[in-house]
Amino acid sequence: MNLALSEEQELLRDTFAQLLAAESSPARVRAAEPLGFDPALWKALAESGALGIRVGAAQGGAGAGLLDAVVLAEQAGRHLASAPLLEAIVASALLALSRDPLARETLRGALEGTAVLTFAPRAMRAGEAQLVPGGAVADAVVGLDGDSLVLVTRGDEPTPALANLGASPVAHWRLDAAPRGGARRVLATAAESTRLYGAALEEWRVLCAAALTGLARRALEIAAAYASERRQFGRPIGAFQGVAHPLADAVTDVEGARLLAWYTVWSIAHGSLAAASLVPLCLAWAARSASRAVARALHTHGGYGLSLEYDIQLYHRRGKAWALAAGDPRDLFVLGAERRWDGASGVALPGAGEPHIEFTFSAQAESVRPLARHFFEEHITPEVRARMHFSWDGHDPVIQRKLAEAGLLFPSWPREYGGRNADPWQASVIREEFMRAGWTTHAIGTTGMVADTVLAFGSEELKREVLPRISRGEATCALGYSEPGSGSDVAAAQTRAVRDGDHWVIDGQKMFTSGAHLAQYVFLLTRTDPRAAKHKGLTMFLVPLDTPGIEVQPIETLSDERTNATYYAGVRVPDRYRVGPVDGGWSVLHHALDLEHGGGGGGSGAEHRKLAEAAAAWARRSGRWSDPRTRERLGFVAARAEISRLLGISSFWSRVTRRSPRGEGAMSKLFVAEAWIEDAADMMDLCAPDSILKTGAPGAVGGGEVEFAYRHSTALSIYGGSSEIMRSIIAQEALGMPRSRS
């Protein structure tokens, strides 16, 4: 697994970032309007090799891979390049495959920057002209006319530029006949033309998606900088959640779009069966996220955003217009769904070359998968399966101990603590097998997080007492953070711990202490100095739950999941159970929360994908599949399920490789929660009325999968840190905005 660009790709990115900063500055972009074409930029792009980046070296190009072109497209989007760069890249690669003399001459002119070449991203309908990006300045257009791949060159008559939203040089072109003074050449016919044009169109879609993500990310950065400087009511407006949180939502969606475009390239390069469906989905999602991002970025500026003097309006107009060059982007969700569930045989895809990124595990990491899979096949008997539950109530002490004996409970721990010395990649592979088997990780995940925190902050005496019990599978830990009056604001905790010699006396109440009825310890947040600032008077304890004075009362939830209220009345705890320094509990808690939000590799979004599959199966069985609206909605859910997985991978990879945090963990948590909530509700609507039936009822959609997803999804925006907290973290870490929570 590797999500970092190679040194050569980083150099390429930086080189084009510098070139475009100089040759496509906001002042230059404005100067190019209303036509939207900058001849000096075009010449600079040709001289840099950008136009021929996908043309082989023998024909005068760079022969670069598809991800290299994606990196270039991202920079073109960030700098609003006033030229049909993406279209020229695709058209040049097509002409490089032809031996036609006119094609070769046109390609030579394009690579030298003396001719403008573009690509028509919609197949021509007989007798009609189509709107072509770059058509107002193009010397030649490559496109599909019926079953012929054609090259049409400009005639004697000028091509009228058309005023448009994005100030782009669009114009109508006909490809079915040569214009007066121009030429028309058929480069391929029949199946060959469809294959060549189809692969080029797929490449254009990926490049367009990349350009939109670059554009959208830059627009959000501009908005965040403005919100960090503009002051109202004595504070930067970016410190207000009403400003910061929508930007956090938008940047999360855009980061998902970037990852989906990169994963699409990787899938093409590795011949994945999913690649053909990913291409339209990645552009559809990029178009949606970019449109919403630029709207939010402009709104952040208030009335100033409407002024032509501010750069954000340049992004706002182009963020919408670029996405519409080939028609309604929502149609691509339909196409993606059809390719995913009807099959995609015959879909031509471009060559991708070596992407130098990797979304899967190494052979070394995969080597532990058979062991984990065999364990569950052996130990999940029909009797055990009948007792299984997704929540804490699925915890089985016998299986817990067997997992420990097999070194699968906490595989990354040292062998002396019952682990396997597994690296994080191997641990993630094992975690995937837990999910595949349907075995709950609630007790294991929570206990491992607490144990890692004890290892970092606990005394040697506490480690010797607690860690061996945990490593043998004999003890589990619950979390005692939230209180009735504080909720997600855990630092507002009022549960008191008062020192009495070498003991502490604890009094108070905690809410949502899931697993307290099964666990042996509770990781308890207390207030030890009520006079100190909110974050400074806190101390953490690992309290044995069999200590006198502790009462556990059940709270049943609508998602078939039990949690608890726990009460502490005169609970005496020896000082050895303190974790970290007195009044220094916030740093201890922060360490635990970082572990909780760190991501778990490809397991994120697994339930989301199940939801999509269940709804798609119902749609096909019920006859609703024939409705394009159904396929559009399913394509949308499929895209978001994929992004949930990719954001989880990104979070996990960033944590393992110790990258400076840019909000990856919070993005994963936020997107998984909010997207699943929305999509579960939509799939309930789509599959109605069968969707209201619960598991076990005849006719229940996906065996009750959709109904369960709707009930279960609701808690995700609350548990493990509310979505509001995640948005605040994202605004700070990903966009550099002021702190928006006290």
N, C-alpha and C positions, 0 to 999 in steps of 0.2 A: 504494500500500500504506500503510495507516494503521490501527494497532491501538489508538489512543488515543481515549478518549471525547471528545465535544465539550464545550465549556465548560458548556452547559446540562445535559448528562448528568452531568458532574462535580458540578455544583451539586445536581442531583437526588439523586445518590448521597450526597453529604455531608449534605444535609438529612435524608434518611431515616436515615442512620447516627446522626445526633444525636438524632432523634426516638426511634428504637428503643433507643438506649443509655439514654435516660431512661425510656421507657415499657415497655421489655421487658428490664430488667436481670435478672441471675440471681435476685435476691431476688424480683422480680415474677413471674418464670417459676415459681419455687417456690411462691409464694403462689397462683398460678392452678391448681396441682395439687390434687386429682387430676383435676378436670374438664378442665383444660387450656385454659380460656377466660378472657380478661381483658377485662371489659366496658369498662374505662377505656382500654385499648389500642385496642379496636375503635372507640371514639368518636374517639380521637386519629387513627387511620388514616383515618377518614371525613373529619374536618376538614382533614387534610393533602391530601386528594384521591387517596390511594392506592387506595381501593376503586374509583374511577372512572377510573383512569389510562388504561384502554383504551376508555372511553366517549367518544363524540364531544362536542364542546363544546355542540352544540345540545341535548343531553340532560343537560347539567350535568356532564360529565366533562372530562378533560384532553385527550383525543384524541391521546394519546402513541403512539409507535411501540413495536414489540415489544421492541426492545433496551432501551428505557427501562423497560419492565416487568421485563425480565430483571435489570437493575441493581437495581431495587427488590427483586426476589425474592432476589437474593444477600444483600442486607442483612437481609431477613427471616430467612434461614437463619442468618446470623452471630449474630443476636440471639434465635433460637429463638422467634419471634413466636407468642404463645399465642392464635391466632385463625386461622380458615380464610381467610387473605388471598388465596392463589393461586386458590382456588375462587371466591371472591367476585369477583375481577377477571374471570375467565372468564365466570361466570354473568351479571355485570352487562353485559358486552359483548353477550352473547346477548339479554338482555332489551331492550337498547337498539335491537335490530333489529325488535322486535315492536310492533304497534299495539294489542295487546290491552290493555284498561283495567287488568286485574289486573296484567299484566306491568309496565305503566308505574307503577302505584302501588307495586308491590314494589321496582322499581328506585329510585324516589324515596326510599323508606324506607331502602334499602341505602346510597345515596349520602349520606344525612343521618346515617347511623349509628344510626337508630332501629330498624332491622330487620337481622337476620343472614341473609345470602343465601349459599348454597353450591352446589356443582356435584358431580354424581355421575359420577365418572370411569370407570364401567363400565356398559355397556349392561345394562338390566334383563332378566332372564329371566322369562318369564311366570309369574305367581303367586308369585314369590320377592321377599323383601326383600333389599336389598344394604347393605353397610356404607358409609356416606357420611361423608367427612371433614367435620367441623363439624356433623354431623347432630344431635348431642345438644343444640345450642344454636340450630339454624337455625330461622328463621321461614318459610323457603321453600327449596325445592330445585329446581334445573333439571337434567333428565336425559333419557335416551332410553329410552322404553318401547316395545319392538317397533320399529315404523317411525314412531313419533310422538315429536316433541320436546315435552316437557311441563314445566309449572310446577306444583308441588304445594306448597300452603301448610300450615302446622302446624294441627292440629286442637285439640280441647278436651283430649285426653289428652296428658300429658307424654311426651316421647320419652326412654326410659331411656338414660342414659349407660352406656357399657360400659368397664369397667376394661381398660386396654390398655398395651402396652409404652411408647409414647411419651407417655402422659398427654395424649392429644389428645381433643377432644370428638367422638368417633365414635359413631355410632348407626345402627341399621337403619331404613331407610325403604323403603316400597313406593310405586311411582310409577304403578301400574296403576289406582288408585282414590283418590278423595278421602277423607281421614280424616274422622271425625265432627267437624263444626265447622270443617273446613278446605275447601279448594277444589283442583280440578285443572283446568288449562287446557291444551289442545293448542295449541301455538304454531306447529307446522308438521308436515306429514306427508310420507310417501313419500320421494322423492329429495331434496326440499328439507330435510326433517328430518335425513336422513343427512348431507347436505352441511354444514348448520349445526353439528350436533353434532360431526361429524368434525373440522371445522376448530377448534372449541373444544377438543376433546380433544387435538389436536396442540399447540395453544397451552399447555394445561395441562401437557403433558409437558415442553415446553421450560422453562416456569417452574419446574416441580418439579426439573428437572435443575439449574437455576441456584440454587435454594434449597439443594439438597444440596451444591453446590460451596461456597457461602458457609458453610454449617454445618461442612463438613469442614475447610475452610481455617482457620476459627477454632478448631476443636478441636485442630488441629496446632499452631497458634500457642500455645495454652494449654499443650500438652504441652512444646513447645520452651522456653517460659519456665520451666516447672517444672524441666525437665532442666538449665537453665542456672543455677538457684539451688540445687537439691538437691546436696549434696556427699557423696561416698563415697570412701574411700581417698585423701582429701586433694585430690580434684578434683571439679569439677562432673560429674555423671553424663552430661551432654550431650557431654562431651569423649571419652567412650568410644564407639567405632564401633558397638558392639552396641546402643547407644541411638540414636545419631545417624543411622545408615544406614537403619534401617527407616522413620524419620520422613522421610528424604529420598526414599525410594521412594514413600511415601504422598503427599507434597506434589507430587511430579512427576505422579503419576496424577491428582491433583485439579486441578492446573493444566491438564493435558490435557483434563479434563472441562469446565473453564471455557471454554477455547478452542473446544472442539467445540460447546458451546452457542452461543457467539457466532457461530461460522461457520455454524451451522444457521440462525440468524436472518438472517445475510447472504445465505445461499443462498435462503431463502424470499423475501427482498426482491428478489432479482435473478432470480427465476423459474428457478433452476437445476433441472435434471432430477434432481439428486441430493438435493434438499431433502427429498422425502418419505421417503427411506431414512435420512437423517441424523436426523430427529426421534426415532424410536424408539431409534436407536443412541446418541444423546446422553443420553437418560434411562437407558438400560441401563448405560452406562459410568459415569454420575454415581452411580447406585445402588451399583454395585460399588465404585467408588473411595471413596465416602463410608463405606460399611460397613467397609471395610478400614482407612480412616483413623481412624475413631473407636475401633475396636478397638485399633489401635496407640497412639493417644493415651492411652487408659485404661491400657494395659499399661505405658506409660512412667511412670505414677504409682505403679506397684507396688500394694501393698495399699491405699494411700490412695485409689486410683482407684475402689475399690469402696465407699468411704464416701459416704453421702448428703451429707456436708458439702462435698465437692469438686464443683465445677461440671462436671467432665469427664463425670460419669455422666449429666448432663442431655443432653449431646451424644451420648453413646454410645447411649442409648435412642432418641432421636429420629432419629439418623442411620440407624438400621435401619428404624424404624417408618414414617417418611415415605416411604421408597422403596417401600413395599409397599401403598400406598393403592389402587393399581389392579391388584394381582395380582403374580405372579412377574416380576421385572424381566428374568429370563433369556428369557422369552417375547419380549421386545422385540428381542433379538438375532436371533431367528428372523424376526420381522416385518421388521426392517431388511434382512436377507439376501434375503427374498422380494421386497421392494420394489426392491432394487438389481438383482437378477438376473432376476426375473420381470417387472419393470416395475411402475410405480406410477400408471398412468393411472386417473383417477377419484378419486384420493386428494385430499380437500379440505384445503387449508392455510389458515391464518389470514393476514390482511393483516399486513404487517410494517412498513409505512411506511419512512422513510429511516433506516437504522441509523447513519449517520455514521462507519462504519468501513469499511475496504476491504482485502480479502485478495488482490487481484490488482494487477498492475502498471499504471502509467499508460500512456497512448498513446505518450508520449515514450520510456518504457522499452521498450515493445513494438516501437518502430520499428526496433530492431537485430535483431529475430528473423529477418526474411526473409534478411538478409545472412548470418547464421550458418547458417541452414538450407540456404541455397544452397551455401555452402562445402562442407558435408559431402555434400550430394547430388552435387556435382561431383567431390570428391576421394576419397570412399570408393568406389573401384571394387571389382568382385568380387575382384580380386587382393588389394587392401588389406584388404577385409573378411575374407578367409580368414586373414590374419595377426593380426587384432584379438584382443585379450585384455583382460579387465577390469583386470588388474593392471599393475605396472610393465613387465612383458614385452610389453604392448601398445604401449609407447612406440615411435613411428616418427620418427626424426630428420628425415626428409624432410617429413612432414606438420607436424612441429613448426615447421620453418622457414617453411612456407607459411602456417601459422596466424599466425606473427609478421608476415609480409608483409601479411596481411589485417587486422592489428590486432586479432586475436581471441585471441591467446595470453595477454596480460595487458591486457585492454581498459581497465582503469581507470588504467593508467600514462599519463604524459604522452606526447604524440606524439613528442617527441624521444627517448624511450626505446622507441619502437615500439608504444605503446598507442594508444588512441582518445580519451583524456580522458573515458572513459565514467564516468557516476556509478555508485554501487553497485547501483542498481536495474537499469540496463542490463547491468552485468556479470553479475548474477544471471540475467537472461533468456538471455544467451549461455551461461551454465553449464547452464541447462536444455536448451539445444539440444545441448550435448555429451552429456548423458544420453540425450536422445531418439535421438541417432545411435548410442549405445552406445560412444562414444569414451572411452578411459580418461583420467582427470584426475589419476592418481596423480603422475606426473612434473610435470605443470603445477602442481597444487596445492601440492606440497611445495616446488618451486622458487620459486613466487611468494611463499610464506610466508617462505622464507629470504631472498629478494631484498628483500622489504619490511623485514625485520629488518636486513639490511645497510644499506639506505637510512637506517634510523633510527639505527644504532649504528656503522656502519663508517666507516673513514677515507676521505677524498676519494680517496686513491690506490687503495684497494680498490674503491671504487665505479666509478672510471674503468676499472679493469681488468675487473671481473666483470659489472657490470650491462649494458653493451652486448652482451656475449656471450649473456647470458641473454635479453635483449630480442629478439635476432635469432634466437632458437631454436637457438643453437649450443651451449648449455651447460645442464645440469640439475644439481640438487643433491639429495643424499640426507641423511638425518638420522642422526647418530651420538650417540644419547643413552644407550640402555639398555646395561647390562653384565651379564655372567653372574651377578654377585653382588648386583645392585641391582634389576633388573627395573623396575617402575614407580616405585620410589624413586630417581629419576634423580639427585637431589642427593647420593646416596651414591656417585657415580662415583669410581673410583680410577685411571682412565687419567691418567698424569702428563704434565705439560708443564713442562719446566725451561728457564729462560732461559739462553741462551748468546750473549752479545753482542746482535746485532740479529736473532737467530734463536731459535726454541724447538725443543727436542728432545722428541718425544712418544713415549711407550711405553705400551702397554696393549691392551685388547681391547674391542670393542663387539659386541653381539648385535642381531639384527633390523634391520640396516642395509639396509632394502629399497631396491633400485635402485642399490646401490653398484657393481654389475657393468655398469651402463649410464651412470651419472652422471659428471660431470666434477669435481664438488666434493662434499665431505661436511661438513656443519655439525656440528662436533665439540665436545662438552662434555668439558672436562678439569679436573683438579685441579691448581692451581698453588701452593696453600699447604696442605699436609697438616696444619698445626697449627691452622688457623683453624676456626671453627665450620662445620658441614656446608654451610650455604648460602652461606658467605662466601668460601671459598677456591677458587672456580670461575672458569674463564675460557673463553670461546667462541672457536673458530677456524673459518674457512672454508678447509679444506685441499684443495688439488688432489689428486685421486685418482691421478694419475700420478706422484706424488712417490715416490722410492725408499723402500722399507721398509714399504709398505702391501701387505697381502695380503687378497684377498677370496675367501671360500669359501662355496659355495651351501648353503642350508638349504631343502629342499623341504617344503611344508606340505600338510596334508590338504585344503585348500581350493584346490588347483591354483594356488598362488601361491608364487613363489620369494621368499625373503628371504635375508639373508646374515649371516655372521659376518665381522667385519673385524679385522685384526691390525695393530698399529702398533709397529714395532721400530726405534728410533733415527731416527724420521722428523723431518727438519729442515725447519722451516717459517719463512720470514721473518716478522718481526713485523707486516708490513703485512697479513697474513692474519688478524690478531686482530680480533675483532668486539666492540667495547665495551672497558671498562676491565679491567685486570688485577685478578683476584679479584672482579670485578663481573659475572661471567657469569650469576648467578641472575636479575638483572633483565632481561638480554638474553633468556635462555631463557623467562622468564615472558611477555615480549612475544610471542615466537613461539608459545607455547602458547595465549595469548589469541586469536591469529589462527586457530590450528588449531581451537579450540573455538567460534569465533564464529558458526557456522551459515551455511548457504548458500541461504537462501530456501526455495522450494517443492520443491527437489530431495530433501530429506530424506524417507526412507521410500519412495523410488521402487521399490526392490527388494521391499519389503514388499508394496506394492500388486500387483506382478507375481505374487508368491506367492499372494495371495488370488485373483487372477483365474485362475491356472493350476489351483488346487485346485477352484474353483467350476466351471470348465469340465469338469474330470475328473468331478466329482460328478454333473453333469447328464448327461454322456455315459455314465457307468457305472450310472446308476439309483439312486445313493445320495442324490440330491437329495430324494427323497420322505421320507427319514428326518428328522424334526424336529431330532434331535441334530446331524445334518450341517449343517443350515441355522443352528442356533445357533452352532456352532463357526466357521462361515464369517462369520457376522455379527460375532462377536467379533474375528476377524482383520481384517475390514474396518474396524471401529471403531478398532482400534489402528494400522492403517496410516494412517488419516486423521489420527489424533492425532500420529503420527510426523511427518507433513508439516506440521501446524500448529505443533508445537513448533519445527520448523526455521524456519518463517516468523517465529515470535515471537523466536527467538534472533537471526535476521538483522536483523529490524526494530529490535530493541533496540540492537544493535551500531551499525547505520547511524545511528540517531537519537541515539546517545550517551546512552542512558538509564542511570541508575545500575544496576549489575549486580544482578540478583536471582536469579542462578543459571540464567538462560535457556539459555545455551550448554551448561552441564553437564546440564541437564534433557533437552535435545534429544539429546545424545550418549548419556546413560544410557538413555532410553526407547527410542530407535531400536535400540540394541544388545540390551537385555534382552528387549524385546517380540519382536524378530525371532528371537532364539534360541528363545524359548518357542514362538512360533507356527510356526516352521519345523519344530520337533520334532512339534508337534501335527498339522500338515498331512502330515507323513510318516506318522503313525499313521492319519489319516483316509483317506489314499489308498493305504494298504497293500493288497496287496503291490506294486502297480505303482510306488509311490513310490521303491522302492530302485533303480530302473533309471536309469542315467546318460544324459547327453546322447548321442544317436545310437542308443540301443537302442530297437527297436520297442515302442511302448506306454508309453514313459517319460512320466510326468505332466508336462504342459506342456513337452514336449520335453526333459525332465530338469530343469526349473526347480525343482521341489520338492526333489529330491535335492541339487542344487547349493546351494540356499538353506540346507539343513541343514548342509552342510559349510562353506559360506562364512560363515554367521552366527556360528559359534563364535568367530572372531577378533575380532568387533566389540567385545566387552567387554574386550579387552586392548589392541588397537591404539589409538593416539592418546590414551592415558590410560585406565587401567583403570576399570571401573565403580565400584570402591571409592573411587578418587580423586574421581570425579564426585559420588558421594554425599557425601563430605566437603565439597566445594565447595558443593553445594546446601544442606546443613545450615547452613553458615555464611552464605551469601548470601541464601537464601530464607527461612530461619527464624531467623537471628540467633543461632545456637548457637555454643558455644565451638569452637575449632579442635580437630579430632578426628584430626589426623595430625601427626607430628613434622616 
